[in-house]
Amino acid sequence: MIQTQSLRYFAEVARTGSLRQAAETFHIAPSAISRQIANLEAECGAALFTRSSRGMMLTEAGAVLLSYARENDSRLERLHAELDAVSGLRRGTVRLAVVEALTSQLLPDLLASFRSQHPGIAFRVAVCGTHEVAERIATDEAELGMPFDTLARDDLILQGRIPQPLQMIVRPDHPLADRRSIRIEEAADFPAALPTTRFGIRYRIDQAAARAGLRLSCAWETDSLALIKAIVRRTSAVSFMPPLTFAPEVAAGELTGVALDDADSARASIDVVSARDRPLALPARAFVEHMRAQGVLRRAGSSAAF
């Protein structure tokens, strides 16, 4: 029978691509990790890794075992959480995959307020693009996902939405800063700082531009929203983000948001999603209810499908 600890060693080697780094994680000798991998290969009857210039790379058999290991780990977490349910939320882990837009203010506030009520609950948070958020939920690398405008997927359930209409952002002395609303074509005369296509925000921007029959002059493209905000603060550039992303800069008088006169952009939201075929463990369910109790999350029926 495959042992849980062996799977953890194996999964860490798969994550890091290195026996040495995996050994450092668990504070044991690399030879001990190597023996565990050899035992797993003997039990599976197949090689799990190949060595390359990039380190330890999974074989096809290794990829299958990694999927099993992740599923096994999440099942154990759910088991521990449900066992603790009889005496309250004393321990457990919530695995989140979120977009960067949430990390400036809202998510830290939610994590802090939840932990003040349930100090035994830990969080593992991955920050990634909208498409990767959905994939992490589908592959059980995360239990709750918070992407920006998720496209319809049969394998996801919508737990609720955080309305976040897309806005143009500029520095306070920008020629467009005093407008109450603006059509996206009016921003076309200025250079744009835009996120890459891994962001759901970029999809919304491109769709709004396409509806207006134009292409924005993209002078800067990056996968860092923090860098985009820094560029906008220093130049005549325009960009487009949900309000949560730049709220601290607005409060500091560094940026200004202007509503986009575009119906689809006004309906944009950050979605809270989970896997259709895996029920949420108690800590994750409690975190969803916490978001609702804080008035952040708008309920989407009874765990609605997209």
Backbone as numpy.savetxt, mean C-alpha at the origin, in Angstrom:
# Nx Ny Nz CAx CAy CAz Cx Cy Cz
6.80 -33.93 7.83 5.95 -32.73 7.83 6.83 -31.48 7.83
6.49 -30.52 6.99 7.25 -29.28 6.92 7.00 -28.45 8.17
8.08 -28.03 8.83 7.97 -27.27 10.06 7.82 -25.78 9.78
7.04 -25.12 10.62 6.77 -23.70 10.44 8.05 -22.87 10.47
8.98 -23.17 11.40 10.20 -22.38 11.49 11.06 -22.53 10.25
11.09 -23.74 9.68 11.84 -23.95 8.44 11.29 -23.08 7.32
9.97 -22.97 7.28 9.34 -22.13 6.26 9.70 -20.67 6.46
9.82 -20.25 7.72 10.20 -18.85 7.98 11.62 -18.58 7.52
12.53 -19.52 7.78 13.90 -19.36 7.29 13.89 -19.29 5.76
13.17 -20.20 5.14 13.09 -20.25 3.68 12.54 -18.94 3.10
11.46 -18.44 3.70 10.82 -17.22 3.20 11.76 -16.02 3.33
12.58 -16.01 4.39 13.50 -14.88 4.57 14.63 -14.94 3.54
15.10 -16.13 3.21 16.10 -16.26 2.15 15.50 -15.81 0.82
14.24 -16.19 0.57 13.57 -15.76 -0.66 13.45 -14.24 -0.71
13.17 -13.62 0.45 12.99 -12.16 0.49 14.31 -11.42 0.28
15.35 -11.90 0.94 16.63 -11.19 0.90 17.55 -11.66 -0.22
17.34 -12.90 -0.69 18.24 -13.45 -1.70 19.60 -13.83 -1.14
19.66 -13.99 0.19 20.96 -14.21 0.83 20.83 -15.07 2.08
21.64 -16.14 2.16 21.68 -16.95 3.38 22.22 -16.13 4.54
23.23 -15.31 4.27 23.84 -14.53 5.34 22.86 -13.52 5.94
22.14 -12.80 5.08 21.18 -11.82 5.59 20.04 -12.49 6.34
19.59 -13.64 5.84 18.53 -14.37 6.55 19.03 -14.82 7.92
20.27 -15.27 7.97 20.84 -15.72 9.25 20.93 -14.56 10.24
21.29 -13.37 9.73 21.37 -12.20 10.61 19.99 -11.84 11.16
18.96 -12.01 10.36 17.61 -11.72 10.81 17.23 -12.58 12.01
17.61 -13.86 11.94 17.21 -14.80 13.00 18.32 -15.02 14.03
19.45 -14.33 13.88 20.56 -14.42 14.83 21.07 -15.86 14.98
21.21 -16.52 13.85 21.78 -17.88 13.85 22.85 -17.95 12.76
23.56 -19.05 12.72 24.63 -19.21 11.74 24.05 -19.47 10.34
24.70 -18.97 9.28 24.24 -19.26 7.92 24.16 -20.76 7.63
25.06 -21.53 8.24 25.04 -22.98 8.01 23.75 -23.61 8.51
23.18 -23.05 9.59 21.91 -23.57 10.12 20.78 -23.30 9.13
20.79 -22.12 8.54 19.79 -21.80 7.52 19.95 -22.74 6.33
21.21 -22.94 5.91 21.49 -23.80 4.76 20.99 -25.22 5.00
21.17 -25.74 6.23 20.68 -27.09 6.54 19.16 -27.16 6.45
18.49 -26.12 6.93 17.03 -26.11 6.88 16.55 -26.09 5.42
17.22 -25.31 4.57 16.85 -25.28 3.16 17.07 -26.64 2.51
18.20 -27.27 2.86 18.49 -28.61 2.31 17.42 -29.61 2.75
16.99 -29.54 4.01 15.94 -30.44 4.50 14.62 -30.21 3.74
14.30 -28.93 3.50 13.08 -28.63 2.76 13.17 -29.17 1.33
14.33 -29.02 0.71 14.49 -29.52 -0.66 14.35 -31.04 -0.70
14.88 -31.71 0.34 14.75 -33.17 0.40 13.29 -33.57 0.57
12.56 -32.82 1.41 11.15 -33.14 1.64 10.30 -32.84 0.41
10.65 -31.77 -0.30 9.87 -31.39 -1.49 10.30 -32.17 -2.73
11.51 -32.74 -2.69 12.00 -33.48 -3.84 12.36 -32.59 -5.01
12.75 -31.34 -4.72 13.09 -30.41 -5.80 13.96 -29.30 -5.24
14.80 -28.75 -6.10 15.62 -27.60 -5.71 14.71 -26.38 -5.54
14.98 -25.62 -4.49 14.15 -24.44 -4.20 14.80 -23.14 -4.63
16.15 -23.16 -4.78 16.88 -21.95 -5.17 17.93 -22.30 -6.21
18.25 -21.31 -7.01 19.46 -21.34 -7.84 20.31 -20.15 -7.44
21.61 -20.25 -7.59 22.50 -19.15 -7.26 22.83 -18.35 -8.53
22.80 -17.04 -8.40 23.14 -16.17 -9.52 23.91 -14.97 -8.99
24.28 -14.08 -9.89 25.01 -12.87 -9.47 24.16 -11.99 -8.58
22.84 -12.19 -8.63 21.93 -11.40 -7.79 21.59 -12.10 -6.49
22.21 -13.26 -6.25 21.98 -13.96 -5.01 21.15 -15.23 -5.20
20.45 -15.63 -4.16 19.63 -16.85 -4.19 18.31 -16.54 -4.88
18.06 -17.20 -5.99 16.85 -16.96 -6.77 15.93 -18.18 -6.70
14.62 -17.95 -6.51 13.66 -19.04 -6.41 13.53 -19.80 -7.73
13.46 -21.13 -7.61 13.06 -21.95 -8.75 11.53 -21.96 -8.83
10.98 -22.63 -9.82 9.51 -22.75 -9.90 8.97 -23.46 -8.67
9.66 -24.51 -8.24 9.23 -25.22 -7.02 9.33 -24.30 -5.81
10.37 -23.48 -5.76 10.52 -22.54 -4.66 9.39 -21.53 -4.61
8.96 -21.05 -5.79 7.85 -20.09 -5.84 6.56 -20.70 -5.32
6.34 -21.99 -5.62 5.16 -22.68 -5.12 5.22 -22.79 -3.59
6.39 -23.15 -3.08 6.54 -23.27 -1.62 6.42 -21.92 -0.93
6.90 -20.85 -1.56 6.78 -19.52 -0.96 5.32 -19.12 -0.82
4.53 -19.43 -1.83 3.10 -19.14 -1.75 2.46 -19.89 -0.59
2.85 -21.17 -0.43 2.35 -21.96 0.69 2.79 -21.37 2.03
4.05 -20.95 2.09 4.59 -20.40 3.33 3.84 -19.14 3.75
3.54 -18.27 2.79 2.81 -17.05 3.10 1.40 -17.35 3.59
0.77 -18.31 2.92 -0.58 -18.68 3.33 -0.57 -19.30 4.72
0.43 -20.13 4.98 0.54 -20.77 6.29 0.77 -19.72 7.39
1.62 -18.74 7.10 1.92 -17.70 8.08 0.68 -16.87 8.40
-0.07 -16.52 7.36 -1.27 -15.71 7.60 -2.34 -16.50 8.35
-2.41 -17.80 8.09 -3.37 -18.64 8.82 -3.02 -18.69 10.30
-1.73 -18.81 10.60 -1.30 -18.83 12.00 -1.62 -17.51 12.69
-1.41 -16.40 11.98 -1.72 -15.09 12.56 -3.22 -14.99 12.87
-4.03 -15.47 11.92 -5.49 -15.42 12.16 -5.88 -16.31 13.33
-5.22 -17.48 13.42 -5.53 -18.39 14.53 -5.21 -17.74 15.87
-4.01 -17.15 15.99 -3.64 -16.49 17.25 -4.61 -15.36 17.58
-4.98 -14.60 16.56 -5.89 -13.48 16.80 -7.25 -13.96 17.27
-7.78 -15.02 16.64 -9.10 -15.52 17.02 -9.06 -16.16 18.41
-7.95 -16.83 18.74 -7.84 -17.41 20.08 -7.84 -16.33 21.15
-7.26 -15.18 20.82 -7.23 -14.08 21.78 -8.55 -13.32 21.85
-9.43 -13.58 20.90 -10.69 -12.82 20.85 -11.52 -13.00 22.12
-11.39 -14.17 22.76 -12.20 -14.43 23.95 -11.85 -13.50 25.10
-10.64 -12.93 25.08 -10.24 -12.04 26.16 -9.86 -10.65 25.64
-10.35 -10.32 24.45 -10.07 -9.00 23.89 -8.85 -9.00 23.01
-8.59 -7.85 22.40 -7.49 -7.72 21.46 -6.17 -7.51 22.21
-5.66 -8.59 22.76 -4.44 -8.50 23.55 -3.20 -8.61 22.69
-3.27 -9.29 21.56 -2.12 -9.41 20.68 -2.60 -9.71 19.27
-1.70 -9.65 18.33 -2.05 -9.89 16.94 -1.29 -8.93 16.05
-1.39 -9.14 14.75 -0.69 -8.31 13.76 -1.65 -7.96 12.64
-1.61 -6.71 12.23 -2.37 -6.26 11.07 -1.36 -5.97 9.96
-1.48 -6.67 8.84 -0.58 -6.49 7.71 -1.25 -5.57 6.69
-0.65 -4.40 6.49 -1.23 -3.40 5.60 -0.35 -3.18 4.37
-0.98 -2.91 3.25 -0.29 -2.41 2.05 -1.03 -1.13 1.66
-0.33 -0.01 1.63 -0.97 1.29 1.46 -0.23 2.13 0.43
-0.94 3.10 -0.14 -0.30 4.05 -1.04 0.34 5.17 -0.23
1.31 5.83 -0.85 2.07 6.87 -0.15 1.20 8.03 0.28
0.08 8.27 -0.43 -0.79 9.39 -0.10 -1.25 9.36 1.35
-1.31 8.18 1.95 -1.82 8.05 3.31 -0.77 8.32 4.39
0.49 8.37 4.00 1.55 8.33 5.00 1.89 9.67 5.62
1.39 10.77 5.04 1.74 12.09 5.58 1.09 12.36 6.93
-0.20 12.00 7.04 -0.93 12.38 8.25 -1.97 11.36 8.67
-2.86 10.98 7.76 -4.01 10.17 8.17 -3.60 8.82 8.74
-2.77 8.08 8.02 -2.42 6.74 8.52 -1.66 6.80 9.84
-0.65 7.68 9.99 -0.01 7.76 11.32 -0.99 8.07 12.44
-1.97 8.96 12.17 -2.97 9.27 13.19 -3.80 8.04 13.54
-4.21 7.29 12.52 -5.03 6.10 12.75 -4.25 5.02 13.51
-2.99 4.82 13.11 -2.17 3.80 13.78 -1.95 4.15 15.25
-1.69 5.43 15.49 -1.44 5.85 16.88 -2.69 5.72 17.74
-3.85 6.16 17.21 -5.07 6.11 18.01 -5.52 4.67 18.24
-5.33 3.79 17.25 -5.71 2.39 17.43 -4.81 1.72 18.47
-3.50 1.99 18.38 -2.58 1.38 19.33 -2.80 1.89 20.76
-3.30 3.12 20.89 -3.58 3.61 22.24 -4.70 2.81 22.89
-5.60 2.26 22.07 -6.70 1.44 22.58 -6.31 -0.03 22.69
-5.43 -0.48 21.78 -5.05 -1.89 21.73 -3.53 -2.00 21.62
-2.80 -1.77 22.71 -1.33 -1.73 22.65 -0.68 -3.06 22.31
-1.42 -4.14 22.37 -0.84 -5.44 22.02 -0.87 -5.75 20.54
-1.50 -4.91 19.75 -1.61 -5.16 18.31 -0.45 -4.48 17.59
0.26 -5.26 16.77 1.37 -4.74 15.97 0.90 -4.51 14.53
1.63 -3.68 13.82 1.33 -3.39 12.41 2.56 -3.63 11.56
2.35 -4.23 10.40 3.38 -4.32 9.38 2.85 -3.57 8.17
3.52 -2.52 7.76 3.00 -1.63 6.72 3.96 -1.58 5.54
3.46 -1.96 4.37 4.22 -1.82 3.12 3.65 -0.64 2.35
4.52 0.26 1.88 4.09 1.42 1.10 4.45 1.16 -0.35
3.45 1.17 -1.22 3.68 0.81 -2.62 2.61 1.44 -3.51
2.74 1.22 -4.81 1.78 1.76 -5.75 0.46 1.02 -5.72
-0.57 1.64 -6.29 -1.92 1.07 -6.26 -1.97 -0.35 -6.79
-1.31 -0.62 -7.92 -1.38 -1.96 -8.51 -0.69 -2.98 -7.61
0.42 -2.58 -7.00 1.12 -3.50 -6.11 0.32 -3.76 -4.84
-0.41 -2.76 -4.36 -1.27 -2.97 -3.19 -2.24 -4.10 -3.48
-2.91 -4.04 -4.63 -3.88 -5.07 -4.98 -3.22 -6.45 -5.09
-2.02 -6.50 -5.66 -1.32 -7.77 -5.80 -0.91 -8.33 -4.45
-0.50 -7.47 -3.53 -0.12 -7.95 -2.20 -1.31 -8.56 -1.46
-2.49 -8.00 -1.67 -3.69 -8.60 -1.07 -3.99 -9.94 -1.73
-3.91 -9.98 -3.06 -4.23 -11.21 -3.78 -3.29 -12.34 -3.43
-2.01 -12.03 -3.14 -1.03 -13.07 -2.83 -0.85 -13.27 -1.33
-1.69 -12.62 -0.52 -1.68 -12.77 0.94 -0.41 -12.23 1.58
0.28 -11.31 0.92 1.40 -10.61 1.57 0.88 -9.52 2.50
-0.36 -9.12 2.29 -1.02 -8.15 3.17 -2.46 -8.57 3.35
-3.04 -8.17 4.47 -4.42 -8.54 4.78 -5.40 -7.44 4.41
-4.99 -6.20 4.64 -5.79 -5.04 4.27 -5.00 -4.17 3.31
-5.64 -3.74 2.24 -5.00 -2.85 1.29 -5.71 -1.51 1.25
-4.94 -0.45 1.03 -5.52 0.88 0.94 -4.94 1.57 -0.30
-5.45 1.21 -1.48 -4.98 1.81 -2.73 -5.80 3.02 -3.12
-5.31 3.76 -4.09 -6.03 4.91 -4.63 -6.78 4.44 -5.87
-8.11 4.48 -5.80 -8.94 4.13 -6.95 -8.59 2.77 -7.56
-8.87 1.72 -6.83 -8.62 0.37 -7.34 -9.53 0.05 -8.52
-8.96 -0.52 -9.57 -9.78 -1.00 -10.67 -10.50 -2.27 -10.23
-11.63 -2.56 -10.85 -12.46 -3.70 -10.46 -11.68 -5.01 -10.55
-11.78 -5.82 -9.48 -11.14 -7.13 -9.44 -12.07 -8.09 -8.73
-12.23 -9.28 -9.31 -13.13 -10.28 -8.72 -12.58 -10.86 -7.42
-11.26 -10.76 -7.21 -10.68 -11.40 -6.03 -10.59 -10.46 -4.82
-11.12 -9.24 -4.95 -11.08 -8.29 -3.85 -12.48 -7.91 -3.38
-12.59 -7.59 -2.11 -13.83 -7.07 -1.52 -13.56 -5.65 -1.04
-14.50 -4.78 -1.31 -14.39 -3.38 -0.89 -14.99 -3.23 0.50
-14.15 -2.89 1.47 -14.61 -2.68 2.84 -15.15 -1.26 3.05
-14.70 -0.32 2.27 -15.16 1.06 2.39 -14.28 1.99 1.60
-14.68 3.25 1.55 -13.92 4.24 0.78 -13.65 5.49 1.61
-12.51 6.10 1.34 -12.15 7.40 1.92 -12.19 8.40 0.76
-13.24 9.21 0.65 -13.34 10.14 -0.49 -12.12 11.06 -0.55
-11.50 11.13 -1.71 -10.31 11.96 -1.90 -10.30 12.53 -3.32
-11.10 13.56 -3.58 -11.13 14.14 -4.92 -9.77 14.66 -5.34
-9.36 14.34 -6.57 -8.06 14.78 -7.07 -8.04 16.30 -7.21
-6.98 16.93 -6.72 -6.83 18.38 -6.81 -5.50 18.74 -7.47
-5.46 19.92 -8.07 -4.20 20.47 -8.54 -3.47 21.10 -7.36
-2.16 20.89 -7.28 -1.39 21.56 -6.23 -0.36 22.49 -6.87
-0.20 23.67 -6.26 0.76 24.68 -6.70 1.31 25.40 -5.47
2.36 26.17 -5.63 2.84 27.00 -4.54 1.89 28.18 -4.34
1.82 28.75 -3.15 0.81 29.78 -2.85 0.88 31.03 -3.73
2.07 31.35 -4.30 2.18 32.53 -5.15 2.08 32.20 -6.64
1.64 31.01 -6.95 1.48 30.58 -8.36 0.30 31.34 -8.99
0.36 31.64 -10.29 -0.74 32.36 -10.96 -2.10 31.68 -10.84
-2.13 30.36 -10.62 -3.39 29.63 -10.53 -3.83 29.38 -9.08
-3.05 29.85 -8.12 -3.29 29.48 -6.72 -4.58 30.04 -6.15
-5.07 31.17 -6.66 -6.25 31.80 -6.06 -7.55 31.35 -6.71
-7.50 30.37 -7.58 -8.71 29.87 -8.24 -9.47 28.93 -7.30
-10.80 28.99 -7.34 -11.61 28.06 -6.54 -11.68 26.69 -7.21
-11.69 26.68 -8.54 -11.65 25.44 -9.30 -10.98 25.73 -10.64
-10.57 24.66 -11.31 -9.82 24.86 -12.54 -10.05 23.67 -13.47
-10.09 23.93 -14.76 -10.10 22.84 -15.74 -8.66 22.42 -15.99
-8.45 21.15 -16.20 -7.08 20.65 -16.31 -6.35 21.26 -17.49
-7.09 21.66 -18.56 -6.42 22.26 -19.70 -5.80 23.62 -19.36
-6.30 24.26 -18.30 -5.73 25.54 -17.89 -4.37 25.37 -17.24
-4.07 24.17 -16.80 -2.78 23.89 -16.19 -1.74 23.49 -17.24
-2.16 23.31 -18.48 -1.26 22.80 -19.52 -0.16 23.78 -19.90
-0.30 25.05 -19.55 0.74 26.04 -19.87 1.92 25.99 -18.90
1.82 25.16 -17.88 2.87 25.08 -16.87 3.50 23.69 -16.87
4.78 23.60 -16.54 5.40 22.26 -16.46 4.75 21.45 -15.34
4.67 20.14 -15.55 4.01 19.27 -14.58 5.02 18.33 -13.93
4.85 18.12 -12.65 5.60 17.11 -11.90 4.62 15.98 -11.58
4.86 14.81 -12.14 3.86 13.75 -12.07 4.43 12.46 -11.49
3.58 11.70 -10.80 4.01 10.36 -10.34 4.06 9.39 -11.51
4.80 8.31 -11.35 4.89 7.30 -12.40 3.58 6.53 -12.52
3.49 5.70 -13.52 2.25 4.96 -13.79 1.96 3.87 -12.76
2.87 3.62 -11.81 2.57 2.66 -10.75 1.58 3.23 -9.75
1.32 4.54 -9.84 0.41 5.21 -8.93 -0.99 5.30 -9.54
-2.02 5.00 -8.72 -3.38 5.21 -9.15 -3.66 6.68 -9.46
-2.94 7.57 -8.76 -3.08 9.01 -9.02 -2.78 9.31 -10.48
-1.72 8.71 -11.01 -1.32 8.99 -12.39 -2.41 8.56 -13.36
-3.04 7.43 -13.08 -4.13 6.98 -13.95 -5.23 8.03 -14.01
-5.61 8.57 -12.85 -6.64 9.61 -12.81 -6.21 10.86 -13.58
-4.94 11.25 -13.42 -4.42 12.43 -14.11 -4.50 12.23 -15.62
-4.00 11.08 -16.08 -3.98 10.81 -17.52 -5.40 10.75 -18.08
-6.33 10.17 -17.32 -7.71 10.09 -17.79 -8.33 11.48 -17.90
-8.09 12.33 -16.91 -8.63 13.70 -16.94 -8.05 14.47 -18.12
-6.74 14.30 -18.38 -6.12 14.98 -19.52 -6.68 14.46 -20.83
-6.89 13.16 -20.92 -7.44 12.57 -22.15 -8.84 13.09 -22.43
-9.66 13.22 -21.36 -11.01 13.76 -21.57 -10.97 15.20 -22.08
-9.92 15.92 -21.70 -9.78 17.31 -22.16 -9.06 17.39 -23.51
-8.63 16.25 -24.03 -7.97 16.22 -25.33 -6.57 16.81 -25.31
-5.83 16.60 -24.23 -4.48 17.18 -24.16 -3.52 16.23 -23.47
-2.24 16.56 -23.61 -1.19 15.87 -22.86 -0.44 16.90 -22.06
-0.28 16.65 -20.77 0.44 17.58 -19.92 1.94 17.53 -20.23
2.60 18.66 -20.07 4.04 18.74 -20.26 4.73 18.22 -19.01
5.11 16.95 -19.04 5.69 16.31 -17.85 7.19 16.60 -17.80
7.56 17.58 -16.99 8.97 17.94 -16.85 9.68 17.06 -15.83
8.92 16.55 -14.85 9.49 15.69 -13.81 8.56 14.51 -13.60
9.10 13.31 -13.60 8.34 12.10 -13.32 9.11 11.30 -12.27
8.44 10.89 -11.22 9.13 10.19 -10.13 8.15 9.30 -9.38
8.71 8.33 -8.64 7.86 7.48 -7.80 7.85 7.96 -6.35
8.21 9.23 -6.14 8.20 9.82 -4.80 7.27 11.02 -4.77
6.18 10.91 -4.01 5.28 12.06 -3.88 5.94 13.17 -3.08
6.82 12.80 -2.15 7.54 13.81 -1.38 8.40 14.67 -2.30
9.05 14.04 -3.27 9.88 14.79 -4.22 9.01 15.70 -5.08
7.86 15.20 -5.52 6.95 16.03 -6.32 6.55 17.28 -5.55
6.19 17.12 -4.29 5.79 18.28 -3.49 6.94 19.26 -3.33
8.15 18.74 -3.16 9.31 19.61 -3.03 9.56 20.39 -4.32
9.38 19.76 -5.47 9.55 20.44 -6.76 8.50 21.54 -6.92
7.24 21.22 -6.59 6.17 22.21 -6.73 6.42 23.41 -5.81
6.94 23.17 -4.63 7.23 24.27 -3.71 8.30 25.21 -4.26
9.19 24.69 -5.12 10.35 25.46 -5.56 10.24 26.03 -6.97
9.20 25.65 -7.71 9.11 26.03 -9.12 7.69 26.47 -9.46
7.48 26.73 -10.75 6.14 27.07 -11.23 5.36 25.82 -11.64
5.86 24.65 -11.27 5.23 23.39 -11.66 3.84 23.22 -11.05
3.03 22.44 -11.73 1.76 21.99 -11.17 1.83 20.48 -10.98
1.05 19.98 -10.06 0.88 18.54 -9.93 -0.54 18.29 -9.47
-0.88 17.02 -9.26 -2.25 16.64 -8.92 -2.19 15.52 -7.90
-2.88 15.73 -6.79 -2.86 14.75 -5.70 -4.17 14.81 -4.92
-4.49 13.75 -4.17 -5.61 13.81 -3.23 -5.23 14.68 -2.03
-6.19 15.35 -1.40 -5.89 16.30 -0.32 -5.09 15.72 0.83
-5.31 14.45 1.19 -4.56 13.86 2.30 -3.06 13.94 2.09
-2.63 13.90 0.84 -1.22 13.83 0.53 -0.48 15.11 0.88
-1.14 16.24 0.71 -0.44 17.52 0.90 -1.05 18.37 2.02
-1.88 17.78 2.87 -2.49 18.53 3.97 -1.46 19.19 4.89
-0.36 18.50 5.27 0.62 19.18 6.13 1.23 20.41 5.48
1.49 20.34 4.16 2.08 21.48 3.45 1.09 22.63 3.33
-0.19 22.32 3.18 -1.20 23.38 3.16 -1.25 24.08 4.52
-1.24 23.28 5.59 -1.28 23.85 6.94 -0.06 24.73 7.22
1.08 24.39 6.60 2.30 25.16 6.80 2.41 26.34 5.84
1.42 26.50 4.96 1.45 27.59 4.00 2.42 27.38 2.86
2.79 26.13 2.60 3.78 25.83 1.57 3.15 25.44 0.23
1.93 24.91 0.25 1.24 24.50 -0.97 -0.22 24.92 -0.90
-0.84 24.99 -2.06 -2.26 25.29 -2.16 -2.92 24.26 -3.06
-4.10 23.80 -2.68 -4.86 22.88 -3.51 -6.00 23.59 -4.20
-6.22 23.26 -5.47 -7.31 23.84 -6.25 -8.14 22.70 -6.82
-9.46 22.76 -6.59 -10.35 21.69 -7.06 -10.32 21.59 -8.57
-10.33 20.35 -9.09 -10.40 20.13 -10.53 -11.85 20.11 -10.98
-12.16 20.85 -12.01 -13.51 20.86 -12.58 -13.64 19.66 -13.51
-13.74 18.48 -12.89 -13.80 17.23 -13.64 -14.55 16.23 -12.77
-15.69 15.75 -13.25 -16.58 14.93 -12.42 -15.91 13.65 -11.95
-15.18 12.97 -12.83 -14.53 11.72 -12.43 -13.45 11.95 -11.39
-12.69 13.02 -11.55 -11.65 13.33 -10.56 -12.27 13.65 -9.21
-13.45 14.26 -9.22 -14.12 14.60 -7.96 -14.61 13.36 -7.23
-14.78 12.25 -7.94 -15.27 11.01 -7.31 -14.14 10.10 -6.85
-12.91 10.53 -6.98 -11.76 9.68 -6.61 -11.78 9.36 -5.11
-11.18 8.23 -4.78 -11.17 7.81 -3.37 -9.99 6.90 -3.10
-9.64 6.81 -1.83 -8.75 5.76 -1.36 -9.64 4.63 -0.87
-9.44 3.45 -1.40 -10.29 2.31 -1.08 -9.63 1.43 -0.01
-10.45 0.80 0.78 -9.95 -0.18 1.75 -10.45 -1.55 1.28
-9.53 -2.44 0.95 -9.89 -3.71 0.32 -9.28 -4.88 1.07
-9.90 -6.03 0.89 -9.37 -7.28 1.44 -9.62 -8.38 0.43
-9.08 -9.57 0.69 -9.23 -10.69 -0.23 -10.61 -11.32 -0.09
-11.22 -11.65 -1.21 -12.55 -12.25 -1.20 -12.55 -13.63 -0.54
-11.48 -14.39 -0.73 -11.50 -15.78 -0.26 -10.85 -15.97 1.10
-10.47 -14.86 1.79 -9.86 -14.99 3.11 -10.54 -14.02 4.07
-11.24 -14.52 5.07 -11.88 -13.61 6.03 -10.83 -12.85 6.83
-11.15 -11.62 7.19 -10.24 -10.82 7.98 -10.12 -11.38 9.40
-8.89 -11.41 9.92 -8.68 -11.78 11.32 -9.21 -10.65 12.20
-9.40 -10.97 13.47 -10.00 -10.01 14.39 -9.28 -8.66 14.44
-7.92 -8.61 14.53 -7.26 -7.30 14.58 -7.54 -6.44 13.35
-7.53 -7.07 12.17 -7.80 -6.31 10.94 -9.25 -5.83 10.90
-10.17 -6.69 11.35 -11.58 -6.25 11.41 -11.74 -5.08 12.36
-11.03 -5.17 13.50 -11.12 -4.09 14.48 -10.55 -2.79 13.92
-9.49 -2.89 13.12 -8.90 -1.68 12.54 -9.85 -1.04 11.53
-10.55 -1.86 10.75 -11.56 -1.33 9.82 -12.65 -0.60 10.60
-13.13 -1.22 11.67 -14.17 -0.58 12.48 -13.65 0.70 13.14
-12.38 0.70 13.49 -11.78 1.90 14.08 -11.80 3.05 13.07
-11.48 2.76 11.82 -11.52 3.80 10.78 -12.93 4.34 10.61
-13.92 3.44 10.70 -15.31 3.89 10.58 -15.70 4.74 11.79
-15.29 4.30 12.98 -15.64 5.04 14.19 -15.00 6.43 14.21
-13.84 6.56 13.58 -13.15 7.85 13.51 -13.75 8.76 12.43
-14.75 8.26 11.72 -15.38 9.05 10.66 -14.56 9.16 9.40
-13.56 8.30 9.27 -12.67 8.35 8.11 -13.21 7.54 6.95
-13.73 6.36 7.26 -14.08 5.39 6.23 -15.58 5.41 5.97
-15.95 5.59 4.72 -17.35 5.54 4.31 -17.71 4.10 3.99
-18.72 3.57 4.66 -19.10 2.17 4.49 -19.56 1.91 3.07
-19.17 0.71 2.56 -19.56 0.33 1.20 -20.51 -0.86 1.29
-21.74 -0.62 1.70 -22.72 -1.69 1.84 -22.23 -2.70 2.85
-22.45 -3.99 2.57 -21.94 -5.06 3.44 -20.80 -5.74 2.73
-19.59 -5.17 2.90 -18.39 -5.69 2.24 -18.65 -5.88 0.75
-18.92 -4.79 0.08 -19.36 -4.85 -1.31 -18.25 -5.29 -2.24
-18.66 -5.95 -3.32 -17.74 -6.23 -4.41 -17.63 -4.96 -5.27
-16.63 -4.91 -6.10 -16.48 -3.74 -6.98 -17.51 -3.78 -8.09
